[in-house]
Amino acid sequence: MKKHPPSARAAAVHLLDRVLGDGRLMSDLIAGGALDLLTAPDRARAQRLASDTLRGLARADRLLSRHLRKPPPLRVFNILRVATVELAHGGDSHGVVNEAVRIIGQSPRHGNLKGLVNAVLRRMAEEAPRSWNDLRQPGLPDWLRQPLVEAWGKGAVTAMERAHFAGAPLDITVRSDLDGWTGKLGADRLPTGSLRLSNAGQVSTLPGYSEGAWWVQDAAAALPVSVLAPKPGERILDICAAPGGKTLQLAAAGADVTALDISERRMARVTENLARTGLHATCVVGDAFEYADGPYDAILLDAPCSATGTIRRHPDLPHAKDGSDFGALIDMQAALLDHALTLLKPGGRLVFCTCSLLPDEGECQSEEALARHAGLKTDPAALDRPGIDPGWITEEGGLRLRPDYWPEIGGMDGFYIVCLRKP
């Protein structure tokens, strides 16, 4: 018998079950096929529903607690949460409530709770739209909030939480004809040269996507290549290259690019994006620590990190992680940086970056690398790029970006970027 695809709402509940129940990241679940049975519009809708629910989880739970004597089983709770958030955002009450009841009715273990789901959500249909915006802004869990407050202060972290809750618009990097694509897409041009679309809809249907005129890339994520300033013909190594936005930037600048990543699956995305844009790079699947094909004129190292700078786009991270693996990541970053320097020509430049808000993965890595390597220096002049605020430049000569920057135009991802010069 032919298997019918789940609805977008049911798929969103499934994502929440795995994130909140198993500590899985949504990106891993989606890459593993969690939404493959859905149409492209329903995949986008399921992901949006799950993300909106994770952003507003504290508010949804606060509303639901008024009508629940105790938290129900996780599956039931997640059905209630998705429905509550959708109702709060103006969803059709009849459709939302009826489908939530249908989804719980299909559960062999919890089908007997259809009456509870129906009763609670009928109350939510009245209460959620009215009360949602009066509830306290959701915050970060203590395990992450505390070190961020120590680094940046309570006011800055509260502003970051506001940016996380607001979510992120769509940013794109244009290959050429920035003026033309600004008009064709109805986009806003950001100070650093990226374009921003507030209500983009389905990305693959936008003008210019299929012919590879641009690619999706947060404005902050586009800055490491801007700082590296690739020149035509330069031999450049992009370490930990997937999903490939920076590789595309390097190739578009005319560099001779080698993209290196340990994941065959993730490298397939780099290859697909290169094919779509008609750009060229040599793609290598392998362990960076075993790679020895140097020396290079310049190297870009976007090191594996906590990804705490991307929460506005990935609200599942604070729920799926607890910080226990961050120490190992920090050690790996230092080792990768040391190895990358061995692949760099004397006098060459290495841009090290992480999409992290933790100084241990940014400022501290720079300072410790400078202490380990005699003659190694930061290159603050490399940070003199359009749109970069001098106030973002750190004491050791790196660049600190945070989600609370550009609050009036939608924020940016958190990043640390530094350009290092080999003696």
C-alpha positions as CSV (number, residue, x, y, z in Angstrom):
1,M,0.0,0.0,0.0
2,K,1.3,3.4,-0.9
3,K,2.6,5.4,2.1
4,H,1.0,8.8,2.4
5,P,3.3,11.7,3.4
6,P,2.7,13.3,6.8
7,S,1.3,16.7,7.0
8,A,3.6,19.7,7.7
9,R,2.2,20.0,11.2
10,A,2.8,16.3,12.0
11,A,6.3,16.6,10.6
12,A,7.0,19.6,12.8
13,V,5.9,17.6,15.9
14,H,8.2,14.8,14.8
15,L,11.1,17.2,14.6
16,L,10.3,18.5,18.1
17,D,10.1,15.0,19.5
18,R,13.6,14.3,18.3
19,V,15.1,17.6,19.3
20,L,13.6,17.8,22.8
21,G,13.5,14.0,23.4
22,D,16.7,12.8,21.8
23,G,18.9,15.9,21.8
24,R,19.2,15.8,18.0
25,L,19.8,18.9,15.8
26,M,17.2,19.8,13.2
27,S,19.8,20.1,10.5
28,D,21.0,16.6,11.1
29,L,17.4,15.2,11.2
30,I,16.6,17.0,7.9
31,A,19.8,15.9,6.2
32,G,19.0,12.3,7.4
33,G,15.7,12.4,5.6
34,A,13.2,13.4,8.3
35,L,11.2,15.6,5.8
36,D,11.9,13.7,2.6
37,L,8.3,12.5,2.2
38,L,7.0,16.1,2.1
39,T,6.6,18.4,-0.9
40,A,9.0,21.3,-1.0
41,P,6.4,23.8,0.3
42,D,5.5,21.4,3.2
43,R,9.1,20.8,4.0
44,A,9.6,24.6,4.4
45,R,6.4,24.9,6.4
46,A,7.3,22.0,8.8
47,Q,10.7,23.5,9.4
48,R,9.2,27.0,10.0
49,L,6.6,25.6,12.4
50,A,9.2,23.6,14.4
51,S,11.6,26.6,14.5
52,D,8.8,29.0,15.6
53,T,7.8,26.6,18.3
54,L,11.3,26.2,19.6
55,R,11.8,30.0,19.7
56,G,8.5,30.5,21.6
57,L,8.7,27.3,23.7
58,A,8.8,29.1,27.0
59,R,5.8,31.2,26.1
60,A,3.8,28.3,24.9
61,D,4.6,26.3,28.0
62,R,3.5,29.2,30.2
63,L,0.2,29.4,28.4
64,L,-0.4,25.7,28.5
65,S,0.5,25.3,32.2
66,R,-2.6,27.3,33.0
67,H,-4.7,24.5,31.7
68,L,-2.7,21.4,32.5
69,R,-2.4,19.9,36.0
70,K,0.9,18.3,35.0
71,P,3.1,18.1,31.9
72,P,1.7,15.5,29.5
73,P,3.9,12.9,27.7
74,L,6.4,14.6,25.4
75,R,4.5,13.6,22.1
76,V,1.3,15.1,23.5
77,F,3.0,18.2,24.8
78,N,4.7,18.9,21.5
79,I,1.4,18.6,19.6
80,L,0.0,21.2,22.0
81,R,3.0,23.4,21.7
82,V,3.0,23.5,17.9
83,A,-0.7,24.2,17.8
84,T,-0.4,26.9,20.5
85,V,2.3,28.7,18.7
86,E,0.5,28.5,15.4
87,L,-2.7,29.9,17.0
88,A,-0.7,32.7,18.7
89,H,0.6,33.7,15.2
90,G,-2.9,33.9,13.8
91,G,-3.4,30.3,12.5
92,D,-7.0,29.2,11.6
93,S,-8.3,27.9,14.9
94,H,-10.6,25.3,13.3
95,G,-7.9,23.8,11.1
96,V,-5.2,23.9,13.8
97,V,-7.3,22.3,16.5
98,N,-8.8,19.6,14.3
99,E,-5.5,18.5,12.9
100,A,-3.9,18.4,16.4
101,V,-6.7,16.1,17.5
102,R,-6.2,14.0,14.3
103,I,-2.5,13.7,14.9
104,I,-2.9,12.6,18.5
105,G,-5.7,10.2,17.4
106,Q,-3.1,8.4,15.2
107,S,-0.9,7.6,18.2
108,P,-1.4,4.1,19.6
109,R,0.0,5.1,23.0
110,H,-1.8,8.5,23.4
111,G,-4.9,8.3,21.3
112,N,-7.0,8.3,24.4
113,L,-5.9,11.9,25.1
114,K,-7.8,13.4,22.1
115,G,-10.3,14.9,24.5
116,L,-7.6,16.7,26.5
117,V,-5.9,18.0,23.4
118,N,-9.3,19.3,22.0
119,A,-10.3,21.0,25.2
120,V,-6.9,22.7,25.9
121,L,-6.5,23.9,22.3
122,R,-10.0,25.4,22.2
123,R,-9.0,27.5,25.1
124,M,-5.7,28.3,23.4
125,A,-7.6,29.5,20.3
126,E,-9.0,32.3,22.4
127,E,-6.2,32.9,24.8
128,A,-3.0,32.6,22.7
129,P,-3.5,35.4,20.2
130,R,-4.6,37.7,23.0
131,S,-1.8,36.9,25.5
132,W,1.2,35.9,23.5
133,N,2.9,39.3,23.2
134,D,2.3,40.1,26.9
135,L,4.5,37.2,28.0
136,R,8.1,37.5,28.9
137,Q,10.7,37.2,26.1
138,P,12.1,33.7,26.0
139,G,15.7,33.5,27.1
140,L,18.7,31.2,26.8
141,P,19.2,28.3,29.1
142,D,21.5,28.9,32.1
143,W,24.3,26.7,30.9
144,L,24.8,29.1,27.9
145,R,23.5,32.4,29.3
146,Q,25.9,32.5,32.2
147,P,29.1,32.4,30.2
148,L,27.7,34.9,27.7
149,V,26.8,37.3,30.5
150,E,30.3,36.9,31.9
151,A,31.7,37.8,28.4
152,W,29.4,40.5,27.2
153,G,27.2,41.6,30.1
154,K,23.5,41.2,30.9
155,G,22.3,44.0,28.7
156,A,24.0,42.6,25.6
157,V,22.8,39.1,26.2
158,T,19.2,40.3,26.7
159,A,19.6,42.1,23.3
160,M,20.9,38.8,21.8
161,E,17.9,36.9,23.1
162,R,15.7,39.5,21.5
163,A,17.4,38.9,18.2
164,H,17.1,35.1,18.7
165,F,13.4,35.3,19.3
166,A,12.9,37.6,16.3
167,G,14.5,35.0,14.0
168,A,16.5,35.8,10.9
169,P,15.6,37.1,7.4
170,L,17.1,35.6,4.3
171,D,20.6,36.9,3.4
172,I,22.2,36.2,0.0
173,T,25.6,36.8,-1.6
174,V,25.4,38.0,-5.2
175,R,28.0,36.8,-7.7
176,S,27.8,40.0,-9.8
177,D,25.5,42.9,-10.7
178,L,24.6,43.9,-7.1
179,D,22.4,46.8,-8.2
180,G,20.5,44.7,-10.7
181,W,19.7,41.9,-8.3
182,T,18.8,44.3,-5.5
183,G,16.0,45.5,-7.8
184,K,15.0,42.2,-9.2
185,L,14.6,40.6,-5.8
186,G,13.2,43.7,-4.1
187,A,15.9,43.3,-1.5
188,D,17.6,45.6,1.0
189,R,21.3,46.1,0.6
190,L,23.3,45.7,3.8
191,P,26.3,47.9,4.7
192,T,28.7,45.0,4.0
193,G,27.3,44.2,0.5
194,S,25.0,41.3,1.2
195,L,21.3,41.5,0.2
196,R,18.5,40.8,2.7
197,L,14.9,39.7,2.0
198,S,12.4,39.8,4.8
199,N,9.7,37.6,3.3
200,A,11.5,35.5,0.8
201,G,9.2,32.5,0.7
202,Q,10.6,29.4,-1.1
203,V,14.2,30.1,-1.9
204,S,14.4,27.8,-5.0
205,T,11.6,29.7,-6.8
206,L,13.2,33.2,-6.4
207,P,14.6,34.9,-9.6
208,G,18.3,34.0,-10.1
209,Y,18.4,30.9,-8.0
210,S,18.3,28.3,-10.7
211,E,20.9,30.0,-12.8
212,G,23.3,30.4,-9.8
213,A,23.3,34.2,-9.8
214,W,23.5,34.2,-5.9
215,W,23.5,31.9,-2.9
216,V,22.1,31.9,0.6
217,Q,24.6,33.1,3.2
218,D,24.2,35.1,6.3
219,A,25.8,38.6,6.1
220,A,28.2,37.7,8.9
221,A,29.2,34.5,7.3
222,A,30.2,36.4,4.1
223,L,32.7,38.5,6.0
224,P,35.6,36.0,6.5
225,V,36.2,35.9,2.7
226,S,35.9,39.7,2.5
227,V,38.7,39.8,5.2
228,L,40.8,37.2,3.4
229,A,40.5,39.4,0.2
230,P,41.2,36.6,-2.3
231,K,43.0,37.6,-5.5
232,P,42.7,36.1,-9.0
233,G,45.0,33.1,-9.4
234,E,45.9,32.8,-5.8
235,R,46.1,29.2,-4.5
236,I,43.6,29.1,-1.5
237,L,42.6,26.3,0.8
238,D,39.1,26.3,2.3
239,I,39.3,24.0,5.4
240,C,35.9,22.7,6.7
241,A,34.4,24.0,3.5
242,A,30.8,22.6,3.7
243,P,28.1,23.8,3.0
244,G,30.2,25.9,0.6
245,G,29.2,29.5,0.7
246,K,32.7,30.7,1.3
247,T,34.0,28.3,-1.4
248,L,31.7,30.0,-3.8
249,Q,32.9,33.4,-2.8
250,L,36.6,32.4,-3.2
251,A,35.9,30.9,-6.6
252,A,33.9,33.9,-7.8
253,A,36.9,36.1,-7.0
254,G,39.0,34.0,-9.4
255,A,41.1,32.1,-6.9
256,D,42.4,28.6,-7.5
257,V,40.3,27.0,-4.7
258,T,40.6,23.7,-2.9
259,A,37.6,22.9,-0.7
260,L,38.3,20.4,2.0
261,D,35.8,18.7,4.3
262,I,35.6,15.4,6.2
263,S,32.0,14.7,5.4
264,E,31.2,13.2,2.1
265,R,27.5,14.0,2.5
266,R,28.2,17.7,3.3
267,M,30.7,18.0,0.5
268,A,28.1,16.8,-1.9
269,R,26.3,20.1,-1.2
270,V,29.4,22.0,-2.1
271,T,29.6,20.2,-5.4
272,E,25.9,20.8,-6.1
273,N,26.3,24.6,-5.3
274,L,29.3,24.8,-7.6
275,A,27.4,23.1,-10.4
276,R,24.4,25.4,-9.9
277,T,26.6,28.6,-10.0
278,G,28.9,27.4,-12.7
279,L,32.0,28.1,-10.5
280,H,35.0,25.8,-10.1
281,A,36.8,24.5,-7.1
282,T,38.8,21.3,-6.4
283,C,36.7,19.3,-3.8
284,V,38.5,17.0,-1.5
285,V,36.8,14.7,1.1
286,G,39.2,14.0,3.9
287,D,40.5,14.6,7.4
288,A,42.1,18.1,7.6
289,F,44.7,16.8,10.0
290,E,46.0,14.3,7.4
291,Y,45.9,16.8,4.5
292,A,49.4,17.9,3.5
293,D,49.1,19.4,0.0
294,G,50.7,22.8,0.7
295,P,51.9,25.4,0.6
296,Y,49.0,27.8,-0.1
297,D,49.0,31.6,-0.6
298,A,46.1,31.9,1.7
299,I,43.9,29.6,3.9
300,L,40.4,30.0,5.2
301,L,39.7,27.9,8.4
302,D,36.0,28.0,9.4
303,A,36.6,25.7,12.3
304,P,34.0,23.3,13.9
305,C,32.5,25.1,16.9
306,S,29.6,25.4,19.2
307,A,27.5,27.3,16.6
308,T,26.2,29.5,19.4
309,G,26.3,32.5,17.0
310,T,23.6,30.9,14.8
311,I,20.7,30.5,17.3
312,R,18.6,33.1,15.5
313,R,18.5,30.7,12.5
314,H,18.8,27.4,14.6
315,P,16.7,27.8,17.7
316,D,17.0,24.0,18.3
317,L,20.6,24.4,19.4
318,P,20.1,25.5,23.0
319,H,17.5,22.6,23.5
320,A,19.6,19.9,21.8
321,K,23.0,20.8,23.4
322,D,24.2,21.3,26.9
323,G,27.7,22.5,26.4
324,S,29.4,19.3,27.4
325,D,31.2,18.9,24.1
326,F,32.5,22.4,23.8
327,G,35.8,21.7,25.5
328,A,36.7,19.1,22.9
329,L,35.7,21.5,20.1
330,I,38.0,24.2,21.6
331,D,41.0,21.8,21.6
332,M,40.2,20.8,18.0
333,Q,40.1,24.4,16.9
334,A,43.6,25.1,18.3
335,A,45.0,21.9,16.7
336,L,43.4,22.7,13.3
337,L,44.8,26.3,13.4
338,D,48.3,24.9,14.2
339,H,48.1,22.4,11.3
340,A,46.7,25.0,8.9
341,L,49.7,27.2,9.5
342,T,52.0,24.3,8.3
343,L,50.2,24.4,5.0
344,L,50.6,28.2,4.5
345,K,53.4,29.9,2.6
346,P,55.8,32.1,4.5
347,G,54.2,35.6,4.5
348,G,50.8,34.1,3.7
349,R,47.6,34.9,5.4
350,L,45.2,32.7,7.3
351,V,41.7,33.7,8.2
352,F,40.4,31.8,11.3
353,C,36.7,32.1,12.1
354,T,34.0,30.4,14.2
355,C,30.3,31.1,14.3
356,S,30.4,31.2,18.1
357,L,29.6,33.8,20.7
358,L,32.1,32.3,23.2
359,P,35.5,34.1,23.6
360,D,37.1,30.7,24.2
361,E,36.4,29.9,20.5
362,G,37.5,33.3,19.2
363,E,39.5,35.9,21.0
364,C,41.2,33.4,23.3
365,Q,42.1,31.2,20.3
366,S,43.8,34.1,18.6
367,E,45.7,35.1,21.7
368,E,46.9,31.6,22.4
369,A,48.0,31.0,18.8
370,L,50.0,34.2,18.9
371,A,51.7,32.9,22.0
372,R,52.4,29.5,20.5
373,H,53.9,30.7,17.2
374,A,56.8,33.1,17.2
375,G,56.4,35.9,14.7
376,L,52.8,35.2,14.0
377,K,50.8,38.4,13.9
378,T,47.2,39.6,13.4
379,D,46.5,41.9,10.5
380,P,44.0,44.5,11.7
381,A,44.3,46.3,8.3
382,A,42.5,43.3,6.7
383,L,39.4,44.3,8.7
384,D,39.2,47.6,6.9
385,R,36.3,46.5,4.7
386,P,33.0,48.2,3.7
387,G,30.4,48.1,6.4
388,I,32.6,46.9,9.2
389,D,32.2,49.0,12.3
390,P,35.5,49.9,14.0
391,G,33.8,49.2,17.3
392,W,33.6,45.5,16.3
393,I,37.4,45.2,16.2
394,T,38.9,43.5,19.3
395,E,42.0,44.2,21.3
396,E,44.0,41.4,19.7
397,G,43.1,42.5,16.2
398,G,40.1,40.3,15.4
399,L,36.5,41.0,14.6
400,R,33.7,40.2,17.0
401,L,30.2,40.0,15.5
402,R,27.0,39.5,17.6
403,P,23.3,38.9,16.9
404,D,22.4,42.2,18.6
405,Y,24.3,44.2,16.1
406,W,22.2,45.9,13.3
407,P,19.1,45.6,15.5
408,E,17.2,48.0,13.3
409,I,17.7,45.9,10.2
410,G,17.3,42.4,11.5
411,G,20.6,41.5,13.2
412,M,23.3,39.2,12.1
413,D,24.8,35.8,13.1
414,G,27.5,35.8,15.8
415,F,31.0,35.3,14.5
416,Y,34.6,35.7,15.4
417,I,37.1,36.4,12.5
418,V,40.8,37.1,12.5
419,C,43.4,37.4,9.8
420,L,46.8,36.0,10.8
421,R,50.0,36.6,9.0
422,K,52.7,33.9,8.9
423,P,56.3,35.2,9.3
